[in-house]
Structure formats: C-alpha cells, structure tokens
Amino acid sequence: MLRKLNTIDFQSPKNNFGRTVLIRFDFNVPIENERILDDFRIQQSIPTIKFCLEQGAKLVLMSHLGRPNGIVDNSMSLIPVGEKLAEILEMPIKFSHDCISDDAIEVSRSLKDGEIHLLENLRFYKEEELNDPKFSSKLSNHGSIYINDAFGLAHRLHASNSAITEHFNVKGIGLLIEKELHYLSESLKNPLKPLTLVIGGAKIGTKIDVINNFIDIADDILIGGAMANTFLASKGINIGKSLFENDKIENAQKILDNAKKSKTKIHLPLDSTGPLNNLINEKAFTVKTNQIEDNMIIADIGPETAELYSSIISKSKTIFWNGTMGVSEMSNFSEGNNKIIDSIVSSNSESIVGGGDTISSITNYNKSLLSEFSHISTGGGAALHLLCGTKLPAIDILDKK
C-alpha cells in the first residue's frame, strides 16, 4: 500500500524524540556561476519539508544535479541548493560534501529535532544511476524513515529511489508526488468534461502513447509544434523545409484513423507562421496550411489556428498541456503559443501543464501566470508516463512493499 505523509508516525516509540527522515527530492535545477536560475523545483519541496518539521522530525535531504557521470564536479555541487533552502526556510542547513562518508552519516545520526542535513550530489557516485545495492545500503544509514518526493525521477530506477527501499520498514511518498498523482493520474479517471489535450513540441515519437491514451477520453486534441508537421505530412500536405519525423508518418496516420472511429476530434493547424530558408534574421509570415512554400519553415501556429484552439479551450473544463506550439523561445515565433497560454489562463477549467519547454514558454511570456494554472508538473518524462496511463516504477515499488 502506498503510504502518504499523514499516515506516518514521525515520533520514536521509545522516547519523545523525532525520527530521522531520509527524503529523496529532485533538486536538479539550473545553476550558473553558483547562482540558481530557477528555483521552481526547490520551492515545490518546501511543503513536504515543513510538514515533517512540524511533526518534530529530523530531516536528511538527498538529490542529484546534472550528469557528472560518477565524477566529482564542483559546478554540479548542491551547495547553492542548500543556501537557497536556508534562505527560504530561514534556518541553517547542515551540509556534507560526500553523501555516504562516515562523517556524513555521523552528522545525520547526531541531528536534533527540527534540524536539516543536505547531502552532496548523489551522482558524484556512478552507483546511483546503476541502482547499486551496496550504495543504497550506505545511503539508508542516514535515516529510519524513507520518503520519495522526487517526481521528476519516478520513471527511472536508481539507488536512491529503488534499491534503497529494501532497507526501510516505514516508507512512503511526499506531498509533491501525492499532488502529481492526483492531477496526472487520478483526475483522468473521472475528469470534468469537456476535456482537451493540448500537445506539441518537436517529436511525435515520445508522445504517441499519450495521444493514443487520450483517444476516447478527450473530447478534443489540439496538436501544434513540429509534431503537427508529421501529421500534416501524413496527409500529403507540403510542409516545406519544416522539421518532421519521416519514420513516424505511419504512426501519425494510424492515430488520425483511430480518432475517426472515436468520439475524440483531433485538430491540426489551419495556418502556420514562419520564415523562408532559416529561422535566424528572417521575416516571419503566415499562410494557410495548404499554401506552404517549398522553402518555408513552420515555426508557430498561425492566428486562425490560435483562434480555433482558444475557442475550444474556452469551452473546456479540464485541460492537459504538454509541448509548445512552436519555436516559442524566439519572440517572433511565440505569438501563437502565447495565445494558448492566455486562453488557458482565462478559461474556467482545471489546467495541468507538464514539460520543461512548456513551462519555460510560460515563464518567458509572463512568469506570474504560472500561479494561474491548477498544476504545474515538476517532471517531464514522469508526467508523460502517467498521461500514457502507465505506472511509475519508483512509485510502484513503494506500493508493492
């Protein structure tokens, strides 16, 4: 049975002291010159931290950062994360430069109630990604309760979220994972209707299963980004020099055929915006989808498409959005994507957003709008797994033990 925080006793049965809780978070945030550029994932860890502290527990936090491939790389140190946590929580954070050293374990064992200890980057050891049992055994010495709240890594089995579970009798999920499961899995079982899936990005390959899962569940599927080009190409429409996946054309055709037999309507762009020849220093113009020139590059949905998609969104009660509508990181190709953002924010709907590029497009447009969405997912790959209707192995392992 999957245990939630509110079902766990954080007090030691032998005395009145709090127990030491080892928590796996996802603090994989962008850092440049020891400065955190986006603390979104850190902010999402705070509710779980505060909940445990309020129960009188002692906390040991662990995470990875980047891909150091088992080599100590100071540019990927979690020291800036510890400093940010201390700033947010307004309290000191103990830090160990080696996640499994005897000194680090001693710090954890000597913690007082309400104290926090942050371990250095788990991936400074190659054993972390190898799901090594000896490495996980050493990590387990840091606490008597194990909590996984690293949703962004839940679709992978590593030492700190898989093998480590063998060493704990009391284990469960944090508030972030609980929230992610609610919005990305449970809400699909009985969604408010109409339900609309807005899906874009560069590749259809990573999202075929998502689209197939939403056929007969969603009322409408709105497709944009380079992914839409593959669908257009499957219909024999000229897409010029635009990015598409030639080996996925047959998949796109099957999806469109399956949708025709269902209650779900798939919408493709009616018009497109983009330059000729290349994206750099080229003037953008808009044409109907059936009038795309041989040297045009589709870089955004056109205004007619944005208007149609916005109209459908305005009538929706549940919206899942993953993948941008175009090259939104370039201001002259972001208008269509921004229109989608505005329409979702203005809709009277439960709105769930996932995917790093999608979230970045909202931040680049207007960061304050992030709070207007019902839920912003912290995990791209993990979110896609749930939207496909599949289980997440790092969470499933906790449910079985």
Beta strands, then each sheet from edge to edge (+ up, - down):
strand 1: 20-24
strand 2: 31-32
strand 3: 35-36
strand 4: 58-62
strand 5: 94-96
strand 6: 116-119
strand 7: 145-148
strand 8: 170-173
strand 9: 195-199
strand 10: 220-223
strand 11: 265-267
strand 12: 271-274
strand 13: 285-288
strand 14: 300-301
strand 15: 318-322
strand 16: 350-354
strand 17: 375-376
sheet 1: 5+ 6+ 4+ 1+ 7+ 8+
sheet 2: 2+ 3-
sheet 3: 11+ 10+ 9+ 15+ 16+ 17+
sheet 4: 13+ 12- 14+
end
